[in-house]
Amino acid sequence: MYTKISGPAYTRREFMGGVPYPKITTFVQGNQKRDFEIEMRLVAEESCQIRHTALEAARVLVNRKLSELAGVDGFYLQIRPYPHHVIREHKMATGAGADRISSGMSMAFGKPVGTAARVHSKDIIMVARVNADKAKDLKEVLHKASMKLPTPCTVVITKGLDIAKKMGA
């Protein structure tokens, strides 16, 4: 319902009241100081809006799987887009007799119900780094995370391509 980008971004929170906070609060996880051999990116293929709940679901999945496979300090994960765009919804009445109640306000403005990140084609959604022995696992985990997002995504190896191919990723 909210995946298509239409109209200008609605981001000025100082003019609107009651905007819920985004569920995603942590954008960088894992070991930030260590230099890893492999870096992979999750890249969007189409332009869309990604809701904050979808970003959080993808982040939780990647963080949990990489923590199990590589340990807490054995990976690096960064979420690139931030959900700035405020999503509005006109609450409609449903049920018996709701047709006469909800027939008014044909172009209703709506109340804020959440936030979304606007992502365009070829934008980077996630960056993850691991050592060479976990390259294949990282590729699988990023592919699973792409299933949680409303756009088709590709996994691109940006560092250690020759090592990743040897490891089967």
C-alpha positions as CSV (number, residue, x, y, z in Angstrom):
1,M,0.0,0.0,0.0
2,Y,2.8,2.4,0.8
3,T,5.6,1.0,-1.4
4,K,5.1,3.4,-4.4
5,I,6.8,6.8,-4.3
6,S,4.2,9.5,-5.1
7,G,4.4,13.2,-4.5
8,P,7.0,15.1,-2.6
9,A,8.4,13.8,0.7
10,Y,6.5,14.6,3.8
11,T,9.2,15.1,6.4
12,R,8.7,18.3,8.3
13,R,7.9,16.9,11.8
14,E,7.8,20.3,13.5
15,F,4.6,21.0,11.6
16,M,2.8,17.8,12.4
17,G,1.9,16.2,15.7
18,G,1.8,12.6,16.8
19,V,4.3,11.1,14.5
20,P,5.3,7.7,15.9
21,Y,9.0,7.0,16.4
22,P,10.6,4.6,13.9
23,K,11.0,1.0,15.2
24,I,14.5,0.9,13.9
25,T,16.9,2.7,16.2
26,T,20.3,1.0,15.7
27,F,21.9,1.5,12.3
28,V,25.4,0.2,12.9
29,Q,26.1,-3.1,14.7
30,G,28.9,-5.5,15.2
31,N,32.6,-4.8,15.3
32,Q,33.4,-1.4,13.8
33,K,37.1,-1.4,14.4
34,R,38.2,-4.6,12.8
35,D,39.1,-4.9,9.1
36,F,37.2,-7.8,7.5
37,E,38.1,-9.6,4.3
38,I,34.7,-9.7,2.6
39,E,32.2,-6.8,2.1
40,M,28.7,-7.4,0.6
41,R,26.0,-4.9,-0.1
42,L,22.2,-5.3,-0.5
43,V,21.2,-3.1,-3.4
44,A,17.7,-2.1,-4.4
45,E,16.7,-2.9,-8.0
46,E,13.6,-0.6,-8.0
47,S,12.5,2.6,-6.4
48,C,10.2,2.2,-3.5
49,Q,9.4,3.2,0.1
50,I,10.5,0.9,2.8
51,R,8.6,1.1,6.0
52,H,10.5,1.3,9.3
53,T,9.1,-2.0,10.4
54,A,10.4,-3.7,7.3
55,L,13.9,-2.2,7.9
56,E,13.8,-3.4,11.5
57,A,12.7,-6.9,10.5
58,A,15.6,-7.2,8.0
59,R,18.1,-5.8,10.5
60,V,17.0,-8.2,13.2
61,L,17.2,-11.2,10.9
62,V,20.8,-10.3,9.7
63,N,22.0,-9.4,13.2
64,R,20.6,-12.7,14.7
65,K,22.0,-15.0,12.0
66,L,25.4,-13.3,11.9
67,S,25.7,-13.3,15.7
68,E,25.0,-17.1,15.7
69,L,27.4,-17.8,12.8
70,A,30.3,-15.4,13.4
71,G,29.9,-14.3,17.0
72,V,29.2,-10.9,18.3
73,D,32.5,-9.4,17.2
74,G,32.8,-11.5,14.0
75,F,30.8,-9.2,11.7
76,Y,29.9,-5.6,10.8
77,L,26.4,-4.5,9.7
78,Q,25.3,-1.0,8.6
79,I,21.7,0.0,7.6
80,R,22.0,2.9,5.1
81,P,18.5,4.5,4.6
82,Y,16.8,6.4,7.4
83,P,13.0,6.5,7.5
84,H,12.4,10.3,7.2
85,H,9.1,10.2,5.2
86,V,6.0,10.3,7.3
87,I,3.2,8.0,6.1
88,R,-0.4,9.2,6.5
89,E,-3.6,7.2,6.6
90,H,-7.2,8.1,6.5
91,K,-8.8,5.7,9.0
92,M,-11.9,4.3,7.4
93,A,-14.8,2.7,9.2
94,T,-15.4,-1.0,8.3
95,G,-18.2,-3.3,9.0
96,A,-22.0,-3.3,8.6
97,G,-23.4,0.2,7.8
98,A,-20.0,1.7,7.3
99,D,-20.6,2.7,3.7
100,R,-22.7,5.8,4.8
101,I,-20.2,6.7,7.5
102,S,-17.1,6.5,5.4
103,S,-18.5,8.2,2.3
104,G,-17.4,11.7,3.3
105,M,-14.0,13.3,2.9
106,S,-13.1,12.0,-0.5
107,M,-9.6,13.5,-0.5
108,A,-8.8,13.2,3.2
109,F,-5.3,14.2,4.3
110,G,-4.9,11.5,7.0
111,K,-3.1,11.1,10.3
112,P,0.5,10.0,10.6
113,V,0.8,6.3,11.1
114,G,4.5,5.6,10.6
115,T,7.6,6.4,8.7
116,A,9.3,5.1,5.6
117,A,12.7,5.4,3.9
118,R,12.6,6.4,0.2
119,V,14.9,4.2,-1.7
120,H,15.7,4.6,-5.4
121,S,17.0,2.1,-7.9
122,K,20.7,1.1,-7.3
123,D,20.6,2.5,-3.7
124,I,22.5,0.6,-1.0
125,I,20.2,-0.7,1.7
126,M,22.7,-2.7,3.9
127,V,26.4,-3.1,4.1
128,A,27.8,-6.2,5.8
129,R,31.4,-7.4,6.4
130,V,32.7,-10.8,7.6
131,N,35.9,-12.9,7.2
132,A,36.3,-15.2,4.3
133,D,35.1,-18.4,6.0
134,K,31.6,-16.8,6.5
135,A,31.2,-15.4,3.0
136,K,28.7,-18.0,1.8
137,D,26.7,-17.6,5.0
138,L,26.6,-13.8,4.6
139,K,25.3,-14.0,1.1
140,E,22.5,-16.3,2.1
141,V,21.6,-14.1,5.1
142,L,21.5,-11.0,3.0
143,H,19.3,-12.8,0.4
144,K,16.9,-13.8,3.2
145,A,16.8,-10.2,4.5
146,S,15.9,-9.0,1.0
147,M,12.7,-11.1,1.3
148,K,11.6,-8.8,4.1
149,L,11.8,-5.7,1.9
150,P,9.2,-4.5,-0.6
151,T,11.7,-4.2,-3.5
152,P,13.7,-6.9,-5.4
153,C,17.3,-6.7,-4.2
154,T,20.7,-8.0,-5.3
155,V,23.7,-8.9,-3.2
156,V,26.8,-7.3,-4.5
157,I,30.3,-8.3,-3.4
158,T,32.4,-5.1,-3.2
159,K,35.5,-6.3,-1.3
160,G,37.3,-9.6,-1.6
161,L,35.6,-10.9,-4.7
162,D,38.3,-13.4,-5.5
163,I,38.3,-14.8,-1.9
164,A,34.5,-15.0,-1.9
165,K,34.5,-17.0,-5.2
166,K,37.0,-19.5,-3.7
167,M,34.7,-19.9,-0.7
168,G,31.7,-20.6,-2.9
169,A,29.8,-17.3,-2.4
